[in-house]
Amino acid sequence: MEIVANVLVLLHLVGFAALFGGAFVQLKGPTRVINPAMFHGALTQVVTGLLLVGMLEMGDGPVNHAKLAVKSVVLVAILVLVLINRKKEGVAPGPFFAVLGLTLLNAGIAVFW
C-alpha cells in the first residue's frame, strides 16, 4: 500500500508542477489564459488529493483534519477560478494571480504545516 501512496504523492506533485508551471510561463506575456496544463494540473491535484486523504483515513496514523480542510478549501478555490476562466480569450490579472498565489499557498501549507 505504501507504493500506491508514493505514486499518488508523485502524481500530486506532477499536478502542482503543471498548474504552477502553466501559470509561471505566462508571467511576462501580454495576455494570460488558463491553458490546458493549468486545467489538467488542477484536476490532477483534486483527484490525487482526494485519494491521498482516503488513504490517510484508512491508515492507523493520526490525520490532521484542520490541515486537510484548509488545503481542500484552497484547492476548491483554485479549481473554481480555473473552471470559470478557462474558456476566456484573456484572463484578468486578479483571477490569474489568485490562481498562482493560491497554488503557492497550498504548496506552502503542505510543506510548513
N, CA, C and O atoms as a GROMACS GRO file, in nm:
protein
  452
    1MET      N    1   0.081  -0.119   0.000
    1MET     CA    2   0.000   0.000   0.000
    1MET      C    3   0.086   0.126   0.000
    1MET      O    4   0.043   0.232  -0.045
    2GLU      N    5   0.208   0.112   0.050
    2GLU     CA    6   0.298   0.228   0.055
    2GLU      C    7   0.336   0.274  -0.086
    2GLU      O    8   0.351   0.393  -0.110
    3ILE      N    9   0.353   0.179  -0.177
    3ILE     CA   10   0.388   0.216  -0.314
    3ILE      C   11   0.274   0.294  -0.380
    3ILE      O   12   0.299   0.386  -0.457
    4VAL      N   13   0.151   0.257  -0.350
    4VAL     CA   14   0.036   0.330  -0.406
    4VAL      C   15   0.034   0.473  -0.354
    4VAL      O   16   0.010   0.568  -0.429
    5ALA      N   17   0.060   0.488  -0.224
    5ALA     CA   18   0.065   0.622  -0.164
    5ALA      C   19   0.176   0.705  -0.227
    5ALA      O   20   0.157   0.823  -0.255
    6ASN      N   21   0.292   0.645  -0.249
    6ASN     CA   22   0.404   0.717  -0.310
    6ASN      C   23   0.373   0.757  -0.454
    6ASN      O   24   0.411   0.866  -0.496
    7VAL      N   25   0.306   0.672  -0.529
    7VAL     CA   26   0.267   0.705  -0.666
    7VAL      C   27   0.167   0.821  -0.665
    7VAL      O   28   0.175   0.911  -0.748
    8LEU      N   29   0.073   0.818  -0.570
    8LEU     CA   30  -0.024   0.926  -0.559
    8LEU      C   31   0.044   1.059  -0.524
    8LEU      O   32   0.008   1.164  -0.577
    9VAL      N   33   0.141   1.054  -0.434
    9VAL     CA   34   0.215   1.176  -0.399
    9VAL      C   35   0.290   1.228  -0.521
    9VAL      O   36   0.292   1.349  -0.546
   10LEU      N   37   0.351   1.138  -0.596
   10LEU     CA   38   0.422   1.179  -0.718
   10LEU      C   39   0.326   1.245  -0.817
   10LEU      O   40   0.356   1.350  -0.873
   11LEU      N   41   0.211   1.184  -0.839
   11LEU     CA   42   0.112   1.241  -0.931
   11LEU      C   43   0.058   1.374  -0.879
   11LEU      O   44   0.028   1.464  -0.958
   12HIS      N   45   0.045   1.387  -0.748
   12HIS     CA   46   0.001   1.513  -0.688
   12HIS      C   47   0.104   1.623  -0.716
   12HIS      O   48   0.068   1.737  -0.746
   13LEU      N   49   0.232   1.588  -0.705
   13LEU     CA   50   0.338   1.684  -0.736
   13LEU      C   51   0.342   1.719  -0.886
   13LEU      O   52   0.370   1.833  -0.922
   14VAL      N   53   0.313   1.622  -0.970
   14VAL     CA   54   0.306   1.649  -1.114
   14VAL      C   55   0.191   1.746  -1.142
   14VAL      O   56   0.206   1.836  -1.224
   15GLY      N   57   0.079   1.728  -1.074
   15GLY     CA   58  -0.033   1.821  -1.088
   15GLY      C   59   0.004   1.961  -1.045
   15GLY      O   60  -0.032   2.059  -1.112
   16PHE      N   61   0.077   1.972  -0.933
   16PHE     CA   62   0.125   2.104  -0.888
   16PHE      C   63   0.217   2.166  -0.992
   16PHE      O   64   0.204   2.284  -1.024
   17ALA      N   65   0.309   2.086  -1.046
   17ALA     CA   66   0.404   2.137  -1.145
   17ALA      C   67   0.331   2.186  -1.269
   17ALA      O   68   0.367   2.290  -1.324
   18ALA      N   69   0.230   2.114  -1.314
   18ALA     CA   70   0.156   2.155  -1.433
   18ALA      C   71   0.078   2.284  -1.406
   18ALA      O   72   0.077   2.375  -1.488
   19LEU      N   73   0.014   2.291  -1.290
   19LEU     CA   74  -0.065   2.409  -1.256
   19LEU      C   75   0.023   2.531  -1.238
   19LEU      O   76  -0.003   2.637  -1.296
   20PHE      N   77   0.127   2.518  -1.158
   20PHE     CA   78   0.216   2.631  -1.133
   20PHE      C   79   0.298   2.667  -1.257
   20PHE      O   80   0.310   2.784  -1.293
   21GLY      N   81   0.352   2.566  -1.323
   21GLY     CA   82   0.434   2.590  -1.442
   21GLY      C   83   0.353   2.653  -1.555
   21GLY      O   84   0.401   2.741  -1.626
   22GLY      N   85   0.229   2.606  -1.572
   22GLY     CA   86   0.143   2.662  -1.675
   22GLY      C   87   0.114   2.810  -1.652
   22GLY      O   88   0.098   2.885  -1.748
   23ALA      N   89   0.108   2.850  -1.526
   23ALA     CA   90   0.086   2.992  -1.495
   23ALA      C   91   0.218   3.070  -1.501
   23ALA      O   92   0.222   3.182  -1.552
   24PHE      N   93   0.323   3.011  -1.449
   24PHE     CA   94   0.451   3.081  -1.438
   24PHE      C   95   0.507   3.121  -1.574
   24PHE      O   96   0.563   3.230  -1.587
   25VAL      N   97   0.492   3.036  -1.674
   25VAL     CA   98   0.547   3.068  -1.806
   25VAL      C   99   0.476   3.185  -1.873
   25VAL      O  100   0.525   3.239  -1.972
   26GLN      N  101   0.361   3.224  -1.821
   26GLN     CA  102   0.285   3.334  -1.881
   26GLN      C  103   0.305   3.467  -1.810
   26GLN      O  104   0.243   3.567  -1.848
   27LEU      N  105   0.389   3.472  -1.710
   27LEU     CA  106   0.401   3.594  -1.630
   27LEU      C  107   0.442   3.716  -1.713
   27LEU      O  108   0.393   3.826  -1.688
   28LYS      N  109   0.530   3.698  -1.809
   28LYS     CA  110   0.578   3.812  -1.888
   28LYS      C  111   0.499   3.834  -2.016
   28LYS      O  112   0.523   3.931  -2.087
   29GLY      N  113   0.407   3.745  -2.046
   29GLY     CA  114   0.332   3.756  -2.170
   29GLY      C  115   0.233   3.871  -2.169
   29GLY      O  116   0.193   3.920  -2.062
   30PRO      N  117   0.193   3.914  -2.287
   30PRO     CA  118   0.097   4.026  -2.295
   30PRO      C  119  -0.043   3.985  -2.250
   30PRO      O  120  -0.113   4.065  -2.188
   31THR      N  121  -0.084   3.863  -2.281
   31THR     CA  122  -0.214   3.813  -2.235
   31THR      C  123  -0.193   3.684  -2.160
   31THR      O  124  -0.102   3.606  -2.190
   32ARG      N  125  -0.278   3.663  -2.063
   32ARG     CA  126  -0.269   3.542  -1.982
   32ARG      C  127  -0.398   3.463  -1.998
   32ARG      O  128  -0.507   3.521  -2.001
   33VAL      N  129  -0.385   3.333  -2.009
   33VAL     CA  130  -0.501   3.245  -2.023
   33VAL      C  131  -0.486   3.127  -1.927
   33VAL      O  132  -0.378   3.101  -1.875
   34ILE      N  133  -0.596   3.058  -1.906
   34ILE     CA  134  -0.591   2.932  -1.834
   34ILE      C  135  -0.564   2.826  -1.941
   34ILE      O  136  -0.655   2.786  -2.014
   35ASN      N  137  -0.440   2.782  -1.949
   35ASN     CA  138  -0.402   2.687  -2.053
   35ASN      C  139  -0.435   2.544  -2.010
   35ASN      O  140  -0.466   2.520  -1.894
   36PRO      N  141  -0.428   2.448  -2.103
   36PRO     CA  142  -0.460   2.309  -2.068
   36PRO      C  143  -0.375   2.254  -1.955
   36PRO      O  144  -0.423   2.173  -1.876
   37ALA      N  145  -0.250   2.294  -1.945
   37ALA     CA  146  -0.164   2.245  -1.836
   37ALA      C  147  -0.221   2.286  -1.701
   37ALA      O  148  -0.222   2.207  -1.607
   38MET      N  149  -0.267   2.409  -1.691
   38MET     CA  150  -0.326   2.456  -1.565
   38MET      C  151  -0.455   2.382  -1.534
   38MET      O  152  -0.479   2.343  -1.419
   39PHE      N  153  -0.540   2.364  -1.634
   39PHE     CA  154  -0.666   2.294  -1.615
   39PHE      C  155  -0.643   2.150  -1.570
   39PHE      O  156  -0.702   2.105  -1.471
   40HIS      N  157  -0.558   2.078  -1.642
   40HIS     CA  158  -0.533   1.938  -1.608
   40HIS      C  159  -0.454   1.924  -1.478
   40HIS      O  160  -0.472   1.828  -1.403
   41GLY      N  161  -0.367   2.021  -1.450
   41GLY     CA  162  -0.296   2.019  -1.322
   41GLY      C  163  -0.390   2.035  -1.204
   41GLY      O  164  -0.375   1.967  -1.103
   42ALA      N  165  -0.489   2.126  -1.217
   42ALA     CA  166  -0.586   2.146  -1.110
   42ALA      C  167  -0.670   2.019  -1.089
   42ALA      O  168  -0.694   1.978  -0.976
   43LEU      N  169  -0.713   1.958  -1.199
   43LEU     CA  170  -0.790   1.834  -1.187
   43LEU      C  171  -0.707   1.722  -1.125
   43LEU      O  172  -0.757   1.645  -1.042
   44THR      N  173  -0.582   1.711  -1.165
   44THR     CA  174  -0.494   1.610  -1.109
   44THR      C  175  -0.475   1.631  -0.959
   44THR      O  176  -0.476   1.536  -0.882
   45GLN      N  177  -0.459   1.756  -0.919
   45GLN     CA  178  -0.444   1.787  -0.778
   45GLN      C  179  -0.568   1.745  -0.698
   45GLN      O  180  -0.555   1.687  -0.590
   46VAL      N  181  -0.686   1.773  -0.751
   46VAL     CA  182  -0.810   1.738  -0.682
   46VAL      C  183  -0.823   1.586  -0.668
   46VAL      O  184  -0.847   1.535  -0.558
   47VAL      N  185  -0.808   1.515  -0.777
   47VAL     CA  186  -0.827   1.370  -0.775
   47VAL      C  187  -0.724   1.302  -0.685
   47VAL      O  188  -0.759   1.220  -0.600
   48THR      N  189  -0.597   1.335  -0.704
   48THR     CA  190  -0.494   1.269  -0.623
   48THR      C  191  -0.503   1.313  -0.477
   48THR      O  192  -0.475   1.234  -0.387
   49GLY      N  193  -0.542   1.438  -0.452
   49GLY     CA  194  -0.560   1.484  -0.315
   49GLY      C  195  -0.669   1.406  -0.243
   49GLY      O  196  -0.651   1.366  -0.128
   50LEU      N  197  -0.782   1.385  -0.311
   50LEU     CA  198  -0.891   1.306  -0.251
   50LEU      C  199  -0.847   1.162  -0.224
   50LEU      O  200  -0.878   1.106  -0.119
   51LEU      N  201  -0.776   1.104  -0.319
   51LEU     CA  202  -0.728   0.967  -0.299
   51LEU      C  203  -0.627   0.959  -0.184
   51LEU      O  204  -0.628   0.863  -0.108
   52LEU      N  205  -0.541   1.059  -0.173
   52LEU     CA  206  -0.444   1.060  -0.062
   52LEU      C  207  -0.514   1.074   0.073
   52LEU      O  208  -0.475   1.009   0.170
   53VAL      N  209  -0.617   1.158   0.080
   53VAL     CA  210  -0.693   1.172   0.204
   53VAL      C  211  -0.760   1.039   0.239
   53VAL      O  212  -0.760   0.999   0.355
   54GLY      N  213  -0.816   0.973   0.139
   54GLY     CA  214  -0.877   0.842   0.163
   54GLY      C  215  -0.777   0.741   0.216
   54GLY      O  216  -0.809   0.662   0.305
   55MET      N  217  -0.655   0.744   0.162
   55MET     CA  218  -0.552   0.652   0.211
   55MET      C  219  -0.510   0.686   0.354
   55MET      O  220  -0.485   0.597   0.435
   56LEU      N  221  -0.503   0.816   0.385
   56LEU     CA  222  -0.471   0.857   0.522
   56LEU      C  223  -0.577   0.810   0.619
   56LEU      O  224  -0.545   0.761   0.728
   57GLU      N  225  -0.702   0.823   0.580
   57GLU     CA  226  -0.811   0.782   0.668
   57GLU      C  227  -0.812   0.631   0.690
   57GLU      O  228  -0.854   0.584   0.796
   58MET      N  229  -0.768   0.555   0.592
   58MET     CA  230  -0.764   0.409   0.606
   58MET      C  231  -0.650   0.363   0.694
   58MET      O  232  -0.654   0.253   0.750
   59GLY      N  233  -0.547   0.447   0.708
   59GLY     CA  234  -0.429   0.408   0.786
   59GLY      C  235  -0.453   0.417   0.936
   59GLY      O  236  -0.560   0.457   0.982
   60ASP      N  237  -0.351   0.378   1.010
   60ASP     CA  238  -0.359   0.377   1.156
   60ASP      C  239  -0.307   0.505   1.220
   60ASP      O  240  -0.333   0.531   1.337
   61GLY      N  241  -0.235   0.587   1.144
   61GLY     CA  242  -0.173   0.707   1.200
   61GLY      C  243  -0.271   0.821   1.218
   61GLY      O  244  -0.385   0.814   1.172
   62PRO      N  245  -0.226   0.925   1.286
   62PRO     CA  246  -0.313   1.041   1.308
   62PRO      C  247  -0.332   1.120   1.178
   62PRO      O  248  -0.242   1.126   1.094
   63VAL      N  249  -0.448   1.181   1.165
   63VAL     CA  250  -0.482   1.260   1.047
   63VAL      C  251  -0.508   1.403   1.093
   63VAL      O  252  -0.590   1.425   1.183
   64ASN      N  253  -0.441   1.499   1.032
   64ASN     CA  254  -0.458   1.639   1.066
   64ASN      C  255  -0.574   1.695   0.983
   64ASN      O  256  -0.555   1.743   0.871
   65HIS      N  257  -0.694   1.688   1.040
   65HIS     CA  258  -0.814   1.728   0.965
   65HIS      C  259  -0.818   1.878   0.938
   65HIS      O  260  -0.872   1.921   0.837
   66ALA      N  261  -0.761   1.957   1.027
   66ALA     CA  262  -0.759   2.102   1.006
   66ALA      C  263  -0.676   2.136   0.882
   66ALA      O  264  -0.718   2.216   0.798
   67LYS      N  265  -0.558   2.076   0.871
   67LYS     CA  266  -0.472   2.099   0.756
   67LYS      C  267  -0.541   2.054   0.627
   67LYS      O  268  -0.538   2.124   0.526
   68LEU      N  269  -0.603   1.938   0.631
   68LEU     CA  270  -0.670   1.887   0.512
   68LEU      C  271  -0.788   1.975   0.472
   68LEU      O  272  -0.814   1.994   0.353
   69ALA      N  273  -0.858   2.030   0.570
   69ALA     CA  274  -0.970   2.119   0.540
   69ALA      C  275  -0.922   2.247   0.474
   69ALA      O  276  -0.980   2.293   0.376
   70VAL      N  277  -0.815   2.306   0.528
   70VAL     CA  278  -0.761   2.430   0.472
   70VAL      C  279  -0.710   2.405   0.330
   70VAL      O  280  -0.739   2.482   0.239
   71LYS      N  281  -0.635   2.296   0.310
   71LYS     CA  282  -0.584   2.265   0.177
   71LYS      C  283  -0.698   2.239   0.080
   71LYS      O  284  -0.690   2.278  -0.037
   72SER      N  285  -0.804   2.174   0.125
   72SER     CA  286  -0.918   2.146   0.039
   72SER      C  287  -0.990   2.273  -0.003
   72SER      O  288  -1.028   2.288  -0.119
   73VAL      N  289  -1.009   2.366   0.091
   73VAL     CA  290  -1.076   2.492   0.058
   73VAL      C  291  -0.993   2.571  -0.043
   73VAL      O  292  -1.047   2.628  -0.138
   74VAL      N  293  -0.862   2.576  -0.022
   74VAL     CA  294  -0.775   2.647  -0.116
   74VAL      C  295  -0.780   2.581  -0.254
   74VAL      O  296  -0.787   2.650  -0.356
   75LEU      N  297  -0.778   2.449  -0.257
   75LEU     CA  298  -0.781   2.378  -0.384
   75LEU      C  299  -0.914   2.396  -0.457
   75LEU      O  300  -0.917   2.407  -0.579
   76VAL      N  301  -1.024   2.398  -0.383
   76VAL     CA  302  -1.154   2.423  -0.445
   76VAL      C  303  -1.157   2.564  -0.504
   76VAL      O  304  -1.210   2.584  -0.613
   77ALA      N  305  -1.101   2.661  -0.432
   77ALA     CA  306  -1.095   2.799  -0.485
   77ALA      C  307  -1.014   2.803  -0.614
   77ALA      O  308  -1.054   2.870  -0.710
   78ILE      N  309  -0.901   2.733  -0.619
   78ILE     CA  310  -0.820   2.726  -0.740
   78ILE      C  311  -0.901   2.664  -0.854
   78ILE      O  312  -0.904   2.717  -0.964
   79LEU      N  313  -0.965   2.552  -0.826
   79LEU     CA  314  -1.042   2.482  -0.929
   79LEU      C  315  -1.155   2.569  -0.982
   79LEU      O  316  -1.179   2.572  -1.103
   80VAL      N  317  -1.225   2.639  -0.895
   80VAL     CA  318  -1.334   2.727  -0.939
   80VAL      C  319  -1.280   2.838  -1.030
   80VAL      O  320  -1.337   2.865  -1.135
   81LEU      N  321  -1.169   2.900  -0.988
   81LEU     CA  322  -1.110   3.006  -1.071
   81LEU      C  323  -1.066   2.953  -1.207
   81LEU      O  324  -1.086   3.019  -1.310
   82VAL      N  325  -1.009   2.835  -1.208
   82VAL     CA  326  -0.963   2.775  -1.334
   82VAL      C  327  -1.083   2.742  -1.423
   82VAL      O  328  -1.082   2.771  -1.543
   83LEU      N  329  -1.188   2.682  -1.365
   83LEU     CA  330  -1.304   2.644  -1.445
   83LEU      C  331  -1.379   2.766  -1.500
   83LEU      O  332  -1.425   2.764  -1.614
   84ILE      N  333  -1.390   2.870  -1.420
   84ILE     CA  334  -1.461   2.990  -1.465
   84ILE      C  335  -1.387   3.059  -1.579
   84ILE      O  336  -1.449   3.111  -1.671
   85ASN      N  337  -1.255   3.061  -1.572
   85ASN     CA  338  -1.174   3.140  -1.666
   85ASN      C  339  -1.111   3.061  -1.780
   85ASN      O  340  -1.041   3.120  -1.862
   86ARG      N  341  -1.131   2.931  -1.787
   86ARG     CA  342  -1.057   2.851  -1.885
   86ARG      C  343  -1.099   2.872  -2.028
   86ARG      O  344  -1.019   2.846  -2.118
   87LYS      N  345  -1.219   2.917  -2.054
   87LYS     CA  346  -1.266   2.938  -2.192
   87LYS      C  347  -1.248   3.081  -2.241
   87LYS      O  348  -1.280   3.112  -2.356
   88LYS      N  349  -1.198   3.168  -2.156
   88LYS     CA  350  -1.184   3.309  -2.192
   88LYS      C  351  -1.058   3.331  -2.276
   88LYS      O  352  -0.958   3.262  -2.260
   89GLU      N  353  -1.066   3.429  -2.365
   89GLU     CA  354  -0.952   3.464  -2.451
   89GLU      C  355  -0.835   3.520  -2.370
   89GLU      O  356  -0.719   3.494  -2.401
   90GLY      N  357  -0.866   3.595  -2.267
   90GLY     CA  358  -0.765   3.650  -2.178
   90GLY      C  359  -0.822   3.660  -2.037
   90GLY      O  360  -0.938   3.696  -2.018
   91VAL      N  361  -0.740   3.627  -1.942
   91VAL     CA  362  -0.784   3.630  -1.802
   91VAL      C  363  -0.733   3.759  -1.738
   91VAL      O  364  -0.618   3.798  -1.758
   92ALA      N  365  -0.819   3.824  -1.664
   92ALA     CA  366  -0.780   3.947  -1.593
   92ALA      C  367  -0.668   3.914  -1.494
   92ALA      O  368  -0.656   3.801  -1.446
   93PRO      N  369  -0.586   4.014  -1.462
   93PRO     CA  370  -0.475   3.989  -1.370
   93PRO      C  371  -0.518   3.936  -1.233
   93PRO      O  372  -0.449   3.852  -1.175
   94GLY      N  373  -0.631   3.983  -1.181
   94GLY     CA  374  -0.676   3.939  -1.049
   94GLY      C  375  -0.695   3.789  -1.037
   94GLY      O  376  -0.630   3.726  -0.953
   95PRO      N  377  -0.781   3.730  -1.119
   95PRO     CA  378  -0.801   3.585  -1.112
   95PRO      C  379  -0.676   3.505  -1.147
   95PRO      O  380  -0.649   3.401  -1.087
   96PHE      N  381  -0.599   3.555  -1.243
   96PHE     CA  382  -0.478   3.482  -1.283
   96PHE      C  383  -0.379   3.475  -1.168
   96PHE      O  384  -0.328   3.368  -1.135
   97PHE      N  385  -0.351   3.590  -1.106
   97PHE     CA  386  -0.256   3.592  -0.996
   97PHE      C  387  -0.313   3.525  -0.871
   97PHE      O  388  -0.237   3.477  -0.786
   98ALA      N  389  -0.446   3.522  -0.859
   98ALA     CA  390  -0.508   3.448  -0.749
   98ALA      C  391  -0.478   3.298  -0.764
   98ALA      O  392  -0.445   3.231  -0.666
   99VAL      N  393  -0.491   3.246  -0.887
   99VAL     CA  394  -0.459   3.105  -0.910
   99VAL      C  395  -0.313   3.078  -0.877
   99VAL      O  396  -0.281   2.980  -0.810
  100LEU      N  397  -0.225   3.164  -0.924
  100LEU     CA  398  -0.082   3.147  -0.899
  100LEU      C  399  -0.052   3.153  -0.749
  100LEU      O  400   0.020   3.068  -0.696
  101GLY      N  401  -0.106   3.254  -0.681
  101GLY     CA  402  -0.081   3.270  -0.538
  101GLY      C  403  -0.142   3.160  -0.455
  101GLY      O  404  -0.078   3.111  -0.361
  102LEU      N  405  -0.263   3.118  -0.487
  102LEU     CA  406  -0.327   3.010  -0.411
  102LEU      C  407  -0.254   2.878  -0.432
  102LEU      O  408  -0.248   2.795  -0.340
  103THR      N  409  -0.200   2.857  -0.551
  103THR     CA  410  -0.122   2.736  -0.577
  103THR      C  411   0.002   2.734  -0.489
  103THR      O  412   0.036   2.631  -0.430
  104LEU      N  413   0.071   2.847  -0.481
  104LEU     CA  414   0.188   2.855  -0.393
  104LEU      C  415   0.148   2.841  -0.246
  104LEU      O  416   0.219   2.776  -0.168
  105LEU      N  417   0.036   2.900  -0.208
  105LEU     CA  418  -0.012   2.888  -0.071
  105LEU      C  419  -0.039   2.743  -0.036
  105LEU      O  420  -0.002   2.698   0.072
  106ASN      N  421  -0.102   2.670  -0.126
  106ASN     CA  422  -0.133   2.529  -0.099
  106ASN      C  423  -0.005   2.448  -0.084
  106ASN      O  424   0.002   2.360   0.003
  107ALA      N  425   0.094   2.475  -0.165
  107ALA     CA  426   0.222   2.404  -0.152
  107ALA      C  427   0.289   2.443  -0.020
  107ALA      O  428   0.346   2.358   0.048
  108GLY      N  429   0.282   2.571   0.016
  108GLY     CA  430   0.340   2.616   0.143
  108GLY      C  431   0.274   2.550   0.262
  108GLY      O  432   0.343   2.513   0.358
  109ILE      N  433   0.143   2.535   0.258
  109ILE     CA  434   0.072   2.467   0.367
  109ILE      C  435   0.120   2.323   0.379
  109ILE      O  436   0.143   2.273   0.489
  110ALA      N  437   0.135   2.257   0.265
  110ALA     CA  438   0.181   2.118   0.266
  110ALA      C  439   0.320   2.105   0.325
  110ALA      O  440   0.348   2.009   0.397
  111VAL      N  441   0.407   2.199   0.295
  111VAL     CA  442   0.546   2.190   0.340
  111VAL      C  443   0.563   2.234   0.485
  111VAL      O  444   0.630   2.167   0.563
  112PHE      N  445   0.503   2.347   0.522
  112PHE     CA  446   0.534   2.408   0.651
  112PHE      C  447   0.437   2.373   0.764
  112PHE      O  448   0.468   2.399   0.880
  113TRP      N  449   0.322   2.315   0.733
  113TRP     CA  450   0.226   2.284   0.841
  113TRP      C  451   0.247   2.142   0.884
  113TRP      O  452   0.177   2.094   0.974
   0.00000   0.00000   0.00000
